[in-house]
Amino acid sequence: MTTALEQSDSPATVVVGAGHGGGTLAAQLRQQGYRGQIILVGAEPHLPYHRPPLSKKFLSGQYEQWLRPDDFYTSQDIDVRVNTTVSAIDRPARRIITASGVEIGYEHLVLATGATARKLDVPGGSLERILTLRNLDDAAQLRRIVPTAGNVVIVGGGYVGLEVAAEISARSAAKVTVLEREHRILARVASPTFSDLMHRQHASRGIEILTETDVVGFSGDSNGAVSAVRLSNGDEITCGAVLVGVGAVPCDGLARSAGLLCDKGIVVDGESRSSDRSIFAIGDVSQRSLGDSAEPIRLESIPNAVEQAKQVAAAITGSPIPRPEVPWFWSDQFDLQLKIAGLIRADTVTAVRGDPDTGKFAIFHLDQNDTVVAVETSNSPQSFMAGKKAIADRSRAVPGLLSDPAVGFKECFVSQ
């Protein structure tokens, strides 16, 4: 394979990964006055786009939403290279090598390569119409297949699986079954009360949710397409399509091959720097420490990617590093707007504000000192904002007052 080395008279920041994090970083660099060359390299054939609509709006036709208009990148002198795969990082020479043999030198390198869908290693897993949802093309395929599927089985009761279930239920005649191996949906990311609300909301709309259920294989028809899901108890569920949503694996192969410190993703510090100070990592591929968390964790959320993009832009331009943000997430399902701030822990007590049966409520999570560490909300933006601020300020709550919607939030929290 022949190679061609690109050289530039100005310093270059090369961003590998043209997703939400990479696209945001390129814009942030220009916003903060960076005048060097910016090269944004993406393996997909698309410019950066919003990912949340993929699971929430794939049937409505509104899932294709670009992060910025096409002419933004030209006007900001950002060199975007789609359909380009990076095969190696040459750290001593400070250059990346693409699959086509092009070598691109860098002063700063940012890895924003995201994560890929975790596969189910069971017989029949390669049959047609067994789908995953990570990118725009996946959403387009889901949009094509669902209307004719009849029955759709979703393996995995996490947020993405539930969002897809809600979209199918609301916009098609397909029957939906959600399979979850844990004892409840959202077991790793939500409180039991929150999980119970979502279970009841889906069940009330005809979605069947089976918990403590393991998939052991798939059966196919004469055309090589999935026709049934086989369960560990011997049962089979007939279907015309399957969505597998059992988590994601960080795309950290480049980093590992280059000798960067990796654990469950690329390990980074408070500036999103890797173990090589000229290389940063942001978004789903990175693993970082958050506040008092016992060990680094990997967050899969748009707010996390945006926060890290701001950190890297500040580090590269020499601007003050922004104050760490409280991690937060959101999910839209049916008529419920769900917002969560902080990290749910098992060692907290809860104060419920509002009535979960109405779909408008908040669950505040308090540690042993009554300090707010997390909040889960449904159709309650004021509670979300109050809880997020309380977490950032490390405020203590008065549990009895916090549970009473008639009491204002100013009376519910005590600053430490």
Secondary structure as GFF3:
##gff-version 3
##sequence-region A 1 416
A	DSSP	beta_strand	4	6	.	.	.	ID=ss1
A	DSSP	beta_strand	12	16	.	.	.	ID=ss2
A	DSSP	alpha_helix	20	31	.	.	.	ID=ss3
A	DSSP	beta_strand	37	41	.	.	.	ID=ss4
A	DSSP	alpha_helix	52	56	.	.	.	ID=ss5
A	DSSP	alpha_helix	70	75	.	.	.	ID=ss6
A	DSSP	beta_strand	78	81	.	.	.	ID=ss7
A	DSSP	beta_strand	86	90	.	.	.	ID=ss8
A	DSSP	beta_strand	95	98	.	.	.	ID=ss9
A	DSSP	beta_strand	102	105	.	.	.	ID=ss10
A	DSSP	beta_strand	108	111	.	.	.	ID=ss11
A	DSSP	beta_strand	115	117	.	.	.	ID=ss12
A	DSSP	beta_strand	130	131	.	.	.	ID=ss13
A	DSSP	alpha_helix	136	145	.	.	.	ID=ss14
A	DSSP	three_ten_helix	146	148	.	.	.	ID=ss15
A	DSSP	beta_strand	151	155	.	.	.	ID=ss16
A	DSSP	alpha_helix	159	171	.	.	.	ID=ss17
A	DSSP	beta_strand	175	179	.	.	.	ID=ss18
A	DSSP	alpha_helix	192	203	.	.	.	ID=ss19
A	DSSP	beta_strand	208	210	.	.	.	ID=ss20
A	DSSP	beta_strand	215	220	.	.	.	ID=ss21
A	DSSP	beta_strand	226	231	.	.	.	ID=ss22
A	DSSP	beta_strand	236	238	.	.	.	ID=ss23
A	DSSP	beta_strand	241	244	.	.	.	ID=ss24
A	DSSP	beta_strand	248	250	.	.	.	ID=ss25
A	DSSP	alpha_helix	253	257	.	.	.	ID=ss26
A	DSSP	beta_strand	266	267	.	.	.	ID=ss27
A	DSSP	beta_strand	279	281	.	.	.	ID=ss28
A	DSSP	three_ten_helix	283	285	.	.	.	ID=ss29
A	DSSP	beta_strand	286	287	.	.	.	ID=ss30
A	DSSP	alpha_helix	302	317	.	.	.	ID=ss31
A	DSSP	beta_strand	328	333	.	.	.	ID=ss32
A	DSSP	beta_strand	336	342	.	.	.	ID=ss33
A	DSSP	beta_strand	349	355	.	.	.	ID=ss34
A	DSSP	three_ten_helix	356	358	.	.	.	ID=ss35
A	DSSP	beta_strand	360	366	.	.	.	ID=ss36
A	DSSP	beta_strand	372	378	.	.	.	ID=ss37
A	DSSP	alpha_helix	381	393	.	.	.	ID=ss38
A	DSSP	beta_strand	396	397	.	.	.	ID=ss39
A	DSSP	alpha_helix	399	402	.	.	.	ID=ss40
A	DSSP	alpha_helix	409	412	.	.	.	ID=ss41
A	DSSP	beta_strand	413	414	.	.	.	ID=ss42
###
